[in-house]
Structures are given as C-alpha cells and as structure tokens.
Amino acid sequence: MANAQEDGKNTNPKTLNIVFHGSFAFVSRDYGFEVLTAAVDGHGNFAGTWQTGGLKPLPPGTYTLCGAKNTGKRAEFDQGTIVVVEGGLAGDYKDHIYSSWKLPHPTAISTSILVNNEKGNFKTYTDDIRIPKHLGMVYTFTFATDGSAPFSIDQLTPRTDHYWSAEPERGPVVNLHVFAQDEHRMTKDPNGHSSDAFQKLIRLTKIGERAAQLVEVNYSKWAVPLVQAVHLGDLPQGLKRIELVNLAVSGLLNPHSSGTRAIDGGALPAHPCPGIYGP
C-alpha cells in the first residue's frame, strides 16, 4: 500500500485510537500493555471500524499492533475510574483467556462513559481489589504512527497477517473498536451476567486463582445512568460520541438500533461489564 495517493489528500492516518468496550484486563508489561479478554457466555467479540460492515468477528488468539511508535514511557490509567487488582496474573491465566492483545506504550489512555459505583454495587472480600467511586466503561489507547507502514493488527496465534489494516482516509485519525460485551439487549438477569463477567476477569489474576468468589456485583436491574453526559471536548481527537455506545445498541450489528440519544442525554443504554487494571 502506498503511503499517499497521487492527489496528496488521501494519506495513511497518523494517529490510531484503539477503543476497548467491555470486559478487559489491562496488564502493564515492559513493552507496553497486554490486554486480555476472558471467555464469557453472552459476550460478542468483534473488532473493526464504526461503519456498516466495519466490524468482523474476532477469533480466539493473540494479536499485536504494527506500525505504531512505542513511546517507551508508561501511559497511566486514571485509577479513580478503573478497578485495580494487585498481585499479578494467575499462573494458569492463559487457560482462561479468549484473546490477548500485545500493544506498545501508547501516547495516552483515555476513559469515557463514567458510571457511579453506588454503595452495594460491589462487595469485595480482599484488600487487593480496589473499587473506585466512578467506573469507566470505555478505554481508549492512542498511538502515533512510526512511519514504517500503515497501522495494522496481526494475529500471532494462529498466525494470520493483517487481521485488520488502516486504509488511507481523508483525515489524520483512524479508530479501531474492540468489543467484549453483550451482543444483544439483555432481557434476563443482567446482574447475574455482570457478576459472572467480572468474576471471569478476576479469575485471570493470582488472587482469583486462590479464591473462587472475591467480588459480588449488583447493579440496579436495568440501565445504569452516566455520571454526566459525554461532551465532544472530553474525547480523544477523531472519536465521536456515538462511537462510545455499547455493541447491542450501536447499530453496527443491527441497523435498527441506535444509542445516540442516550449518550447525548447522559444515560447509559447498557448494563456495565467493567474492566480491571493490573499495575
């Protein structure tokens, strides 16, 4: 693929936002981050761009990002917006994951879709799990190009070059969305689902390996409101508010669904499945 079209207008994007929606374990590594998903019943696993036909199923495996500059410095999560789990990964964590993403150090990490952690939403039985007052539902890793080639995602196991590649666009930013969350609107026991999804993430950690039940999750029965409406200026460059809604109402899989009004009005049209961070 050429670095630029002949008209000089369609060039390879200079910035990539990888937008993670749903249940992920973000693990600090020397090279950057490893992002893990657990196998959760009822979760759809997809990746792609925000357009009709832009998403495709994400097979189980290990993925890596190519064409991105490694800053060599660890970008920090806002630990007031994500569950922090101390102690590292379980010795057998690879037996319990659906996929792994190996990413270089990004230039920035952003949090979107904050929901209140009301008293009683979580009950923890260990000091090694820290639950913040507000929980982020969408995390965005921003990368700059290294100039060697267009941004791409390669599947390492099983080996498949260029699972996804950024095409030349009229604009400097491309967004890649990665989903690990409900594929359909939930009609039965959303609390049971959120608790199960969270326990599957905790099982990837050493403390989850030691004990079967460390956290109970109990949200209100249906939709959970946002802490505040999402404003355009709050988002990373090139990311739109509609690109924050969950998979079930995004319209990407079902063109008759849309969550735009809910995002604009400060309501979350989904039942939360939060991620965890292991520093």
C-alpha distance (Angstrom), angle and dihedral (degrees) to the residues before:
residue distance angle dihedral
M1 . . .
A2 3.77 . .
N3 3.76 119.4 .
A4 3.77 92.4 -125.5
Q5 3.76 139.6 9.5
E6 3.77 118.5 -112.5
D7 3.82 92.6 -104.9
G8 3.80 89.4 60.4
K9 3.80 92.0 -130.4
N10 3.81 104.8 90.7
T11 3.80 104.4 63.7
N12 3.75 133.4 158.5
P13 3.82 111.5 -85.6
K14 3.79 116.1 -95.9
T15 3.81 94.6 -155.0
L16 3.80 132.4 45.0
N17 3.79 125.8 -163.4
I18 3.81 114.0 -163.6
V19 3.80 104.7 -161.4
F20 3.82 115.8 -159.5
H21 3.82 116.3 -157.9
G22 3.81 119.3 -172.0
S23 3.80 137.2 -6.8
F24 3.79 114.1 7.3
A25 3.79 136.3 146.7
F26 3.82 109.7 -139.6
V27 3.80 109.9 -156.8
S28 3.82 124.3 -171.3
R29 3.81 113.8 -128.0
D30 3.82 133.3 177.0
Y31 3.81 89.8 -109.0
G32 3.82 93.9 45.7
F33 3.81 124.7 -83.9
E34 3.75 139.0 -18.0
V35 3.80 111.2 -152.8
L36 3.81 114.3 -159.1
T37 3.78 131.9 -166.0
A38 3.78 123.0 -163.5
A39 3.78 124.2 -143.2
V40 3.82 104.1 -100.0
D41 3.81 125.4 177.6
G42 3.80 110.7 -118.6
H43 3.80 95.4 20.5
G44 3.77 120.8 122.2
N45 3.81 116.7 -145.8
F46 3.80 112.5 -153.0
A47 3.79 139.0 146.3
G48 3.78 134.7 -169.6
T49 3.78 144.9 83.2
W50 3.82 129.5 -40.2
Q51 3.78 100.6 -100.6
T52 3.78 139.2 89.6
G53 3.78 106.6 -69.1
G54 3.80 90.8 7.0
L55 3.81 96.3 115.3
K56 3.77 124.1 72.1
P57 3.80 131.9 -179.7
L58 3.78 115.0 -85.0
P59 3.81 110.1 -135.7
P60 3.82 119.2 -146.8
G61 3.79 111.5 -87.6
T62 3.79 147.8 86.1
Y63 3.80 120.6 -61.0
T64 3.79 133.8 -168.8
L65 3.80 135.0 -167.8
C66 3.81 119.2 -123.4
G67 3.81 129.4 -169.0
A68 3.82 95.4 32.5
K69 3.79 126.7 121.5
N70 3.79 114.8 -118.7
T71 3.79 106.4 -138.4
G72 3.82 91.7 -160.2
K73 3.81 89.1 -138.2
R74 3.77 125.0 97.3
A75 3.79 113.6 -113.5
E76 3.78 110.3 -145.0
F77 3.77 131.8 -128.2
D78 3.76 117.0 -134.7
Q79 3.79 94.3 -109.8
G80 3.79 89.0 -158.5
T81 3.82 88.6 70.9
I82 3.81 105.1 43.7
V83 3.79 137.2 54.1
V84 3.82 108.7 -104.4
V85 3.81 118.4 -150.2
E86 3.79 118.8 -167.9
G87 3.80 128.1 -155.7
G88 3.80 104.5 52.0
L89 3.79 133.1 -106.3
A90 3.78 127.9 -33.5
G91 3.78 116.4 -100.7
D92 3.81 89.8 -117.4
Y93 3.82 98.1 39.5
K94 3.82 92.2 123.9
D95 3.80 88.8 64.7
H96 3.81 90.3 60.7
I97 3.81 104.6 43.9
Y98 3.78 129.9 98.9
S99 3.80 96.1 -162.7
S100 3.80 142.4 -5.8
W101 3.82 127.4 -150.3
K102 3.81 117.7 -160.2
L103 3.80 108.8 -158.3
P104 3.81 134.0 175.9
H105 3.79 120.9 -123.5
P106 3.83 105.7 -68.1
T107 3.78 124.5 -140.2
A108 3.82 90.2 -121.0
I109 3.81 144.4 -3.6
S110 3.81 118.3 -144.8
T111 3.80 131.9 -168.7
S112 3.81 124.3 -146.7
I113 3.81 136.7 174.0
L114 3.80 101.3 39.0
V115 3.80 117.2 -163.2
N116 3.78 127.9 -172.9
N117 3.77 118.4 -103.1
E118 3.78 97.1 -142.5
K119 3.78 121.3 -161.6
G120 3.78 107.4 -82.2
N121 3.81 96.3 23.6
F122 3.81 89.1 105.8
K123 3.77 131.1 24.6
T124 3.79 114.8 -170.4
Y125 3.79 128.6 -168.5
T126 3.79 99.4 -165.3
D127 3.81 135.9 53.9
D128 3.81 89.3 -136.7
I129 3.82 90.4 78.7
R130 3.81 115.6 68.1
I131 3.79 117.2 -165.3
P132 3.84 115.1 -162.0
K133 3.80 127.0 -143.4
H134 3.81 91.3 -113.9
L135 3.79 125.6 37.2
G136 3.79 125.2 -152.3
M137 3.78 117.7 -141.1
V138 3.82 99.2 -171.4
Y139 3.82 125.8 44.7
T140 3.80 122.7 -170.5
F141 3.81 124.7 -159.6
T142 3.80 112.5 -161.2
F143 3.81 121.7 -154.9
A144 3.81 134.8 -177.2
T145 3.78 121.4 -140.5
D146 3.80 118.5 -101.3
G147 3.82 89.2 -148.6
S148 3.80 94.4 -122.9
A149 3.81 98.8 103.0
P150 3.80 141.2 -25.6
F151 3.79 116.7 -67.7
S152 3.80 111.1 -86.7
I153 3.79 141.5 166.8
D154 3.80 116.7 -134.4
Q155 3.78 123.3 -164.6
L156 3.81 107.4 -134.7
T157 3.80 99.2 -176.1
P158 2.92 113.3 62.2
R159 3.80 89.3 17.1
T160 3.81 113.7 -113.1
D161 3.79 118.0 152.6
H162 3.78 116.3 -138.3
Y163 3.78 104.2 5.0
W164 3.82 82.4 175.2
S165 3.81 133.0 8.1
A166 3.78 130.3 -172.4
E167 3.77 111.2 -118.0
P168 3.82 122.5 -145.9
E169 3.80 107.6 -85.5
R170 3.78 138.6 -176.8
G171 3.76 93.5 -105.8
P172 3.80 141.5 48.8
V173 3.84 98.6 -109.7
V174 3.81 134.1 65.3
N175 3.81 124.7 -173.0
L176 3.80 123.3 -148.4
H177 3.81 113.7 -166.3
V178 3.80 121.3 -154.2
F179 3.81 117.5 -168.1
A180 3.80 130.0 -164.0
Q181 3.79 102.0 162.0
D182 3.80 145.7 88.1
E183 3.77 112.1 -36.1
H184 3.81 93.4 -161.1
R185 3.78 136.6 31.3
M186 3.78 108.7 -82.9
T187 3.79 117.1 -116.5
K188 3.81 101.1 168.9
D189 3.80 133.4 50.8
P190 3.82 102.0 -24.2
N191 3.81 90.2 177.3
G192 3.78 91.5 56.9
H193 3.77 89.9 51.2
S194 3.81 95.4 49.2
S195 3.79 91.7 47.2
D196 3.81 92.3 49.3
A197 3.82 92.6 47.4
F198 3.79 91.5 50.3
Q199 3.80 93.3 46.9
K200 3.81 89.6 52.9
L201 3.82 88.7 57.2
I202 3.80 93.0 46.4
R203 3.82 89.0 51.3
L204 3.82 88.2 65.7
T205 3.81 89.6 65.7
K206 3.80 131.8 76.4
I207 3.78 92.9 -111.8
G208 3.80 89.7 50.8
E209 3.79 88.9 51.5
R210 3.81 89.9 55.8
A211 3.80 99.2 47.2
A212 3.78 132.7 29.9
Q213 3.82 100.1 -147.4
L214 3.80 117.8 32.5
V215 3.80 102.1 142.4
E216 3.79 134.8 35.4
V217 3.81 117.3 -158.7
N218 3.80 120.3 -157.6
Y219 3.80 119.7 165.9
S220 3.77 127.0 171.0
K221 3.77 109.2 -73.9
W222 3.79 101.1 -98.2
A223 3.81 136.8 3.4
V224 3.80 117.8 9.8
P225 3.84 116.9 -145.6
L226 3.77 123.7 -125.3
V227 3.79 121.3 -111.7
Q228 3.79 85.7 -122.5
A229 3.79 139.0 -16.1
V230 3.79 115.7 -82.3
H231 3.80 114.2 -107.8
L232 3.77 123.6 -157.3
G233 3.79 92.5 -122.1
D234 3.81 90.0 58.5
L235 3.81 92.9 65.1
P236 3.81 132.4 84.2
Q237 3.79 114.2 -98.3
G238 3.78 112.2 -77.6
L239 3.83 96.7 18.0
K240 3.82 119.3 116.3
R241 3.79 127.0 -151.6
I242 3.81 92.8 -117.5
E243 3.81 87.9 60.3
L244 3.81 90.1 68.2
V245 3.80 98.8 64.3
N246 3.77 120.5 105.1
L247 3.78 126.6 -95.6
A248 3.81 96.5 -105.5
V249 3.82 94.6 59.8
S250 3.81 100.3 25.9
G251 3.80 94.9 98.0
L252 3.81 89.3 -132.7
L253 3.80 92.5 110.8
N254 3.81 97.6 21.1
P255 3.82 113.6 33.3
H256 3.82 90.9 -159.7
S257 3.82 93.1 65.9
S258 3.79 126.6 80.0
G259 3.80 134.2 165.7
T260 3.79 99.1 -170.8
R261 3.80 96.1 112.8
A262 3.77 92.5 49.7
I263 3.81 93.0 53.2
D264 3.80 91.8 47.3
G265 3.78 91.8 47.2
G266 3.79 97.4 47.6
A267 3.80 99.5 -107.3
L268 3.79 126.8 122.1
P269 3.80 112.0 -136.1
A270 3.78 94.0 -155.4
H271 3.76 145.5 62.4
P272 3.83 108.6 -106.2
C273 3.78 122.5 -109.1
P274 3.83 100.4 179.9
G275 3.78 127.0 -159.8
I276 3.81 130.9 -130.8
Y277 3.80 134.5 -132.5
G278 3.78 126.4 -145.4
P279 3.81 110.2 -164.1
